[in-house]
């Protein structure tokens, strides 16, 4: 999905953000369905850190062409 969006002109940073959001939604849905609050908290914090690291890396490099 990310490769197709990139080929059609979407910036890499936006693609990474979108895919991160999709992963977070899936992880949260799985955690809520399983009833694991501790798991939900751990997944949410890991997803936020991953998204922040991905965004920070793109900004440091000046974006992708």
Steps between C-alpha positions, in 0.01 A plus 500: 500500500779740591691434179190565289432829678864605458496421129190714461668802656428486872803614706681223687445668838125506441500136392687400817259698714200339332637149537593566863145616565360186339727284714395684814133453419554128448700461820247695705210301359676172581588615852148624574343181366731301725429722799868564578537852637872460572557370147298787358706753693830343394398483133372857498818641652717295263299620200527863605877466546536328162298768325702776667829332405385454139391863473821622663715296258323641194539857625871456575566384146311792353217282371504253218504608134 
